[in-house]
Each structure stands twice: as C-alpha cells, then as structure tokens.
Amino acid sequence: MKNIKQHINNLLLNLFYFLFHKKPNKSKINIANKLKVLIIIFEDLKTSLALTPLLKVLNDSFNCEITVLGNVNNQSVFNNNLLINKYSLYNKNIGIVKTFLPISKNKIDIIINPHEKQNVDAALFLGLIKAKYKIGFEKEDHQLLTHILPILNHNRIHIVDRLLSITEAFNKEFNKSELNIFYQPTKTSETLIEEYFIKHDLLHKFTIAVNISNSAELGFWGINNYKNLLKYLKNFNANIIVCASIDDIENAEKISDGKTLIYYDTEFDEFAALLKNVNLIFSPDSYIVQLAAAFKIPVFCLFVQHKTAEMINVPYNSDFDFAVTDNDNLKNISYGNVLNSFVPYIEYIYEKYNSAK
C-alpha cells in the first residue's frame, strides 16, 4: 500500500513538473535596476548559514532586492539578517497556497532554489510562483527552471562554494576573496550578553566556549571526555563556558559538576552574540562551526566521516583545527586522539591572544 501511494505521488509530481515546466535559457541574466529575487530554502541552520555568502553577493555586488522563503528550521538565521529585505515563513499548517499568494503580489523577477537534493515543497513553490527566471541545480525538478546549474563535487568543494556557483547564471563577476558566513546579532542580544559577561566576571580574560550539543545522528562525545577536557583547560588562565541545548541539560550539569558556568542556547540570536564574544570554541560538528566563522572566532571541531567521502563541515574562510573519526559515532574519537590535535592548537591561539594584549 505504501509503495502504491508513493508511486501515485511520483506520478502527480511529474505531472506538476510537466504543467509548470519552463523553457531552458542558456543566456546569462543581465543585472539591471534592482531585480526582485526570491530564495526558497527549507534547510537546517548549518546549510542556511552556508547560504549567507550568496546573499552577500546578491545584495552587495548585484544590488538585488531579496526575499527569503524559509521554515521553522532556519527562521533564526534569516529573521534579523541585514542582507535581505524580507523574510517569509512557510508553515505547513497554513499551507502552500496561503503562503505563496502574498509573495506572488511582489512581482518576483528571479526565483532561486538552492537545494542540492529534491525538496518537494520548494519545488511546488518554484512552479507556482511566477518569475521570468528560475535558477537551481540539475535534479528531479529541473524542468521548472530556466537556468539549470550542475551540482559541484561534494567531496572536494565546500558547500559555500557550491552554493555560490548559482551566480554562474548571472552576467556579472564578483570577488569572493573576502566572503564569509554572515550573521549579525541584534543590539538587544549583544547588550544581554555584555551584561552576562559582566555578571559572571568574564571580561578581559581569555574565554573558551565548550559546546556539547550537535545533531543526534553524530552521537555524544561522552561525559568523561568532556570532564577530562575541562580539567585540562584549567591549565590556562581562562574562563570556561559549557554550552548546550535544552535537550542536553542533564549532560551539561554532569559535565560541569557545579564548578563550570553553563549557558543553554535557547535563543539563537543571543547564543550567536555569546559566541561572538569568546576567544575559542570547542564543538562537535554543528551549525556552530559555521557561526564561529561568521565572527572569525577560532574553533576546534570534532567530525564524524562515516561511509562518505564528502567534504567535512569545516569553517569557511576562518581559523580552525579538528579531530575526526571514520566510525559512525563521536564516541569513537578517543580523548587522547583529540588532545594530540587540540593541545598545539589551543596553545597557539592562547599565545596569540596574550601577544596581542
């Protein structure tokens, strides 16, 4: 029964692609006046942050008026983003029609679908909303596009550069040497974090954020590993903050043992402001790795590289070091293995900090 339902859904989707197909256009798009661009992205925080250098190019170099259509998974990245003119939230409870109708009234010139894998909801919006140009990657929904771009090699090319390849559809060059992840916390959040630093006497001292949370499929590095890490970090004249999601409250409290400050990242914007004000971040693979890049904060990363040759989620255009396992879980990275890489890195960053004082 499930297979039959899936087959019917595929038939209906292919019919949709046929009805709303666009004629491929191999000519590059000329940037004239202030074109209205809609970007449809229903990805997680990590991928959404990786999209921000493209937003920077569209906003600064191409002078476009940008609307982002996102969902609850990435709302935090775009809600207060200075690179875009408007953010629209797609809520499945409201439905596609009620979401796309007000967007359509803006007379969009260009729609960009940056998903590298088929996203059915994104494809439906792509087909339903009228625009002269529709740009995206060569995958199942390519019939809806006027400008079809190849998906670049995941094993060798960073996701930021893969998303930036969307600019190949435009007849204009840009310089990407200074590009990076872009996120700017609000003044309210920066003030709250400034008060937090004052309250806990964190100013004027090397500060390390140790993040223990990440996506569930990567697993947890282990309470004893983090406890040993905190013990080692006490060799430095430094503030230490254990950062965790609400789901990891118990683990954070066991690791801290009442002796180390804990910060729960319940509000994305405030957490971003916190990371902006530390001097070093320790984190397993998560959106935090790219958020650190946005603020040029050095980060030491733990990565799982299991059954894939895809490039790991290293920060884009920012200082980092890492430990990696080719097994399926973070618990397979031993504390000794991490320390072998981490010790020279923190000593380098710590010395650099003190030399600059």
C-alpha positions as CSV (number, residue, x, y, z in Angstrom):
1,M,0.0,0.0,0.0
2,K,2.8,2.3,0.9
3,N,4.6,1.7,-2.4
4,I,1.4,2.3,-4.4
5,K,0.9,5.7,-2.5
6,Q,4.5,6.6,-3.3
7,H,4.0,5.7,-7.0
8,I,0.9,7.9,-7.2
9,N,2.7,10.8,-5.5
10,N,5.6,10.5,-8.0
11,L,3.1,10.5,-10.9
12,L,1.4,13.6,-9.6
13,L,4.7,15.3,-9.1
14,N,5.9,14.5,-12.6
15,L,2.6,15.9,-13.9
16,F,3.2,19.1,-11.9
17,Y,6.7,19.4,-13.4
18,F,5.2,18.9,-16.9
19,L,2.4,21.5,-16.4
20,F,4.7,24.2,-14.9
21,H,7.8,23.4,-17.0
22,K,10.0,26.3,-18.2
23,K,12.0,26.6,-21.4
24,P,15.7,26.3,-20.6
25,N,17.7,29.5,-21.2
26,K,21.4,29.3,-21.7
27,S,21.9,33.1,-21.8
28,K,23.2,34.7,-18.7
29,I,20.9,37.0,-16.7
30,N,21.8,40.7,-17.0
31,I,21.6,42.6,-13.8
32,A,19.6,45.8,-14.5
33,N,17.9,48.1,-12.0
34,K,17.1,46.4,-8.7
35,L,15.8,42.9,-9.6
36,K,13.5,41.2,-7.1
37,V,14.9,37.9,-6.0
38,L,13.1,35.2,-4.1
39,I,15.2,32.4,-2.5
40,I,13.4,29.3,-1.3
41,I,15.3,27.4,1.3
42,F,13.9,24.7,3.7
43,E,17.2,23.5,5.2
44,D,18.7,23.3,8.6
45,L,20.7,26.1,10.4
46,K,24.1,24.8,9.1
47,T,23.1,24.8,5.4
48,S,21.2,28.1,5.8
49,L,24.3,29.8,7.3
50,A,26.3,28.4,4.3
51,L,23.9,30.3,2.0
52,T,24.7,33.7,3.5
53,P,27.8,34.4,1.3
54,L,25.5,34.1,-1.7
55,L,23.1,36.6,-0.1
56,K,26.1,38.9,0.4
57,V,26.9,38.8,-3.3
58,L,23.3,39.3,-4.4
59,N,22.9,42.2,-2.0
60,D,26.2,44.0,-2.4
61,S,27.6,43.1,-5.9
62,F,24.3,42.5,-7.8
63,N,22.2,45.1,-5.9
64,C,19.1,42.8,-5.7
65,E,16.1,43.1,-3.5
66,I,16.0,39.8,-1.7
67,T,13.1,37.9,-0.1
68,V,13.8,34.6,1.6
69,L,11.1,32.0,2.0
70,G,12.1,29.6,4.8
71,N,10.7,27.5,7.5
72,V,10.9,27.0,11.3
73,N,14.2,25.1,10.9
74,N,16.1,28.2,9.6
75,Q,13.9,31.1,10.7
76,S,16.6,32.2,13.2
77,V,19.2,32.7,10.5
78,F,17.1,35.0,8.3
79,N,14.7,36.7,10.7
80,N,17.1,39.6,11.5
81,N,19.5,39.2,8.6
82,L,20.7,42.5,7.3
83,L,21.4,41.1,3.8
84,I,17.8,40.5,2.9
85,N,14.8,42.8,2.5
86,K,12.1,40.4,3.7
87,Y,11.7,37.0,5.3
88,S,8.6,34.9,4.7
89,L,7.9,31.9,6.9
90,Y,6.3,28.8,5.4
91,N,4.3,26.9,7.9
92,K,2.8,23.7,6.7
93,N,-0.3,24.2,8.9
94,I,-1.0,27.4,6.9
95,G,-0.4,25.6,3.6
96,I,1.4,26.4,0.4
97,V,-1.4,28.4,-1.3
98,K,-1.8,30.9,1.5
99,T,1.9,31.3,1.7
100,F,2.7,31.9,-2.0
101,L,-0.3,34.3,-2.7
102,P,1.2,37.3,-0.9
103,I,4.7,36.6,-2.3
104,S,3.3,36.5,-5.8
105,K,1.9,40.0,-5.5
106,N,5.5,41.3,-5.2
107,K,6.1,40.5,-8.9
108,I,9.3,38.5,-8.5
109,D,11.9,38.7,-11.2
110,I,14.1,35.7,-10.2
111,I,13.5,32.7,-8.1
112,I,16.5,30.7,-6.7
113,N,16.1,27.2,-5.4
114,P,19.5,26.3,-3.7
115,H,18.5,22.8,-2.6
116,E,21.0,20.3,-3.9
117,K,18.6,17.4,-3.3
118,Q,14.9,17.4,-4.3
119,N,12.7,19.2,-1.8
120,V,9.1,18.7,-2.9
121,D,7.7,21.8,-1.0
122,A,10.4,24.0,-2.5
123,A,9.6,22.6,-6.0
124,L,5.9,23.3,-5.5
125,F,6.6,27.0,-4.7
126,L,9.1,27.2,-7.5
127,G,6.4,26.0,-10.0
128,L,3.5,28.1,-8.6
129,I,5.2,31.5,-8.2
130,K,5.6,33.4,-11.5
131,A,9.0,34.8,-12.4
132,K,10.9,35.4,-15.6
133,Y,13.9,33.5,-14.4
134,K,14.1,30.4,-12.2
135,I,17.6,29.2,-11.1
136,G,18.5,25.9,-9.5
137,F,20.6,22.7,-9.6
138,E,20.2,19.8,-12.0
139,K,18.0,17.4,-10.2
140,E,14.4,16.0,-10.4
141,D,12.7,19.4,-10.5
142,H,15.0,20.8,-13.3
143,Q,12.0,21.1,-15.6
144,L,10.8,24.1,-13.6
145,L,14.0,26.0,-14.2
146,T,15.1,28.4,-16.8
147,H,18.8,28.2,-15.7
148,I,20.0,24.8,-14.7
149,L,23.3,24.5,-13.0
150,P,25.4,21.4,-12.3
151,I,25.8,20.2,-8.7
152,L,29.5,20.5,-7.9
153,N,31.6,17.8,-6.4
154,H,30.6,17.3,-2.7
155,N,33.9,15.5,-2.0
156,R,36.2,18.4,-3.0
157,I,34.2,21.6,-2.9
158,H,32.9,23.4,0.2
159,I,29.2,23.8,0.4
160,V,29.6,27.6,0.4
161,D,31.4,27.5,-2.9
162,R,28.8,25.1,-4.3
163,L,26.0,27.5,-3.4
164,L,28.0,30.4,-4.8
165,S,28.1,28.6,-8.1
166,I,24.5,29.8,-8.5
167,T,26.0,33.2,-9.6
168,E,27.1,31.5,-12.8
169,A,23.6,32.2,-14.1
170,F,24.3,36.0,-14.0
171,N,26.3,38.0,-16.4
172,K,28.4,39.7,-13.8
173,E,31.6,38.8,-11.9
174,F,32.4,39.4,-8.3
175,N,35.3,39.0,-5.9
176,K,34.9,36.2,-3.3
177,S,38.2,36.6,-1.6
178,E,36.7,38.4,1.4
179,L,33.4,36.4,1.5
180,N,32.4,34.6,4.7
181,I,29.4,33.4,6.6
182,F,27.3,36.4,7.6
183,Y,25.3,36.8,10.7
184,Q,24.9,39.9,12.9
185,P,23.3,39.6,16.3
186,T,20.8,42.2,17.2
187,K,21.8,45.1,19.5
188,T,19.4,43.7,22.2
189,S,21.2,40.3,22.2
190,E,24.6,42.0,22.3
191,T,23.5,44.1,25.3
192,L,22.2,41.0,27.1
193,I,25.5,39.1,26.5
194,E,27.5,42.1,27.6
195,E,25.5,42.1,30.9
196,Y,26.0,38.3,31.1
197,F,29.8,38.7,30.8
198,I,29.8,41.5,33.5
199,K,27.6,39.5,35.8
200,H,29.9,36.4,35.7
201,D,33.1,38.4,35.6
202,L,34.1,37.1,32.1
203,L,35.6,40.4,30.8
204,H,39.3,41.0,30.0
205,K,40.2,37.3,30.1
206,F,40.6,34.5,27.5
207,T,37.2,32.8,27.2
208,I,36.5,29.3,25.9
209,A,33.1,28.1,24.9
210,V,32.8,24.3,25.0
211,N,29.7,23.2,23.1
212,I,28.5,19.7,23.8
213,S,25.4,19.5,21.6
214,N,25.1,18.5,17.9
215,S,22.7,16.7,15.6
216,A,21.5,13.4,17.1
217,E,22.9,11.1,14.4
218,L,26.5,12.1,15.3
219,G,26.1,10.9,18.9
220,F,27.6,12.3,22.0
221,W,31.3,12.5,22.8
222,G,30.8,11.4,26.4
223,I,30.6,12.9,29.8
224,N,34.0,11.6,30.9
225,N,35.7,13.0,27.8
226,Y,34.2,16.5,28.4
227,K,35.1,16.3,32.1
228,N,38.7,15.5,31.2
229,L,38.7,18.3,28.7
230,L,37.5,20.9,31.3
231,K,40.2,19.5,33.7
232,Y,42.9,20.1,31.0
233,L,41.5,23.6,30.2
234,K,42.1,24.7,33.9
235,N,45.8,24.7,33.0
236,F,45.1,28.1,31.2
237,N,44.2,31.4,32.8
238,A,40.8,31.3,31.1
239,N,37.1,31.5,31.5
240,I,35.2,28.3,30.5
241,I,31.6,28.2,29.5
242,V,29.8,24.9,28.8
243,C,27.2,25.5,26.1
244,A,24.3,23.1,25.5
245,S,20.9,22.8,24.0
246,I,17.9,22.3,26.4
247,D,17.9,18.6,25.4
248,D,21.4,18.2,26.9
249,I,20.7,19.8,30.3
250,E,21.4,16.7,32.3
251,N,24.7,16.0,30.4
252,A,25.8,19.6,30.8
253,E,25.2,19.5,34.6
254,K,27.1,16.3,35.0
255,I,30.0,17.6,33.0
256,S,30.0,20.9,34.8
257,D,29.6,19.3,38.2
258,G,28.6,22.7,39.6
259,K,32.1,24.1,39.0
260,T,31.8,25.4,35.5
261,L,29.4,28.0,34.1
262,I,26.7,26.6,31.8
263,Y,24.9,28.5,29.0
264,Y,21.8,27.0,27.4
265,D,21.4,28.1,23.8
266,T,17.6,28.6,23.9
267,E,17.7,31.8,21.7
268,F,19.7,31.6,18.5
269,D,20.4,35.3,18.4
270,E,21.6,35.6,22.0
271,F,23.7,32.5,21.6
272,A,25.3,33.9,18.4
273,A,26.2,37.1,20.4
274,L,27.8,34.9,23.1
275,L,30.0,33.1,20.5
276,K,30.9,36.4,19.0
277,N,32.5,37.4,22.4
278,V,34.5,34.4,23.2
279,N,38.1,33.7,22.1
280,L,38.0,30.0,21.2
281,I,35.2,27.5,20.6
282,F,35.3,23.7,21.0
283,S,32.4,22.0,19.2
284,P,31.3,18.8,17.5
285,D,30.0,19.2,14.0
286,S,27.0,21.6,14.1
287,Y,25.9,24.9,12.8
288,I,28.1,26.4,15.5
289,V,31.1,25.6,13.3
290,Q,29.9,28.0,10.6
291,L,28.6,30.5,13.1
292,A,32.1,30.7,14.5
293,A,33.4,31.5,11.0
294,A,31.0,34.4,10.8
295,F,32.8,36.1,13.7
296,K,36.3,34.9,12.8
297,I,36.4,33.0,16.2
298,P,38.9,30.1,16.1
299,V,37.2,26.8,16.5
300,F,38.3,23.2,17.2
301,C,35.9,20.7,15.7
302,L,35.0,17.1,16.2
303,F,33.9,15.4,13.0
304,V,32.4,12.0,12.0
305,Q,33.4,10.9,8.5
306,H,31.5,7.6,8.2
307,K,30.9,5.8,4.9
308,T,31.3,9.0,2.9
309,A,34.0,10.9,1.1
310,E,32.0,14.2,1.3
311,M,34.0,17.2,2.5
312,I,33.6,17.7,6.2
313,N,31.8,20.8,7.6
314,V,34.9,22.9,8.1
315,P,34.5,26.7,8.7
316,Y,34.5,28.8,5.6
317,N,37.4,31.3,5.5
318,S,38.2,31.2,9.2
319,D,40.8,29.6,11.5
320,F,40.2,26.0,12.7
321,D,41.6,22.7,13.6
322,F,39.9,19.3,14.1
323,A,39.8,15.7,15.1
324,V,37.9,13.2,13.0
325,T,36.7,9.6,13.1
326,D,35.7,7.4,10.2
327,N,33.5,5.4,12.5
328,D,29.8,6.1,12.9
329,N,29.8,8.0,16.2
330,L,31.6,10.7,18.1
331,K,32.2,8.4,21.0
332,N,34.8,6.7,18.8
333,I,37.0,9.7,18.9
334,S,39.2,9.0,21.9
335,Y,40.2,11.7,24.4
336,G,43.9,11.1,23.7
337,N,43.4,11.5,19.9
338,V,41.6,14.8,20.4
339,L,44.2,16.1,22.9
340,N,47.0,15.3,20.4
341,S,45.5,17.8,18.0
342,F,43.9,20.2,20.4
343,V,46.9,20.9,22.6
344,P,49.1,22.6,20.0
345,Y,46.1,24.4,18.6
346,I,44.9,25.9,21.9
347,E,48.5,26.8,22.8
348,Y,48.9,28.7,19.5
349,I,45.6,30.6,20.0
350,Y,46.2,31.3,23.6
351,E,49.7,32.7,22.9
352,K,48.4,34.7,20.0
353,Y,45.7,36.2,22.3
354,N,48.3,37.2,25.0
355,S,50.7,38.6,22.5
356,A,48.0,41.0,21.2
357,K,47.2,42.4,24.7
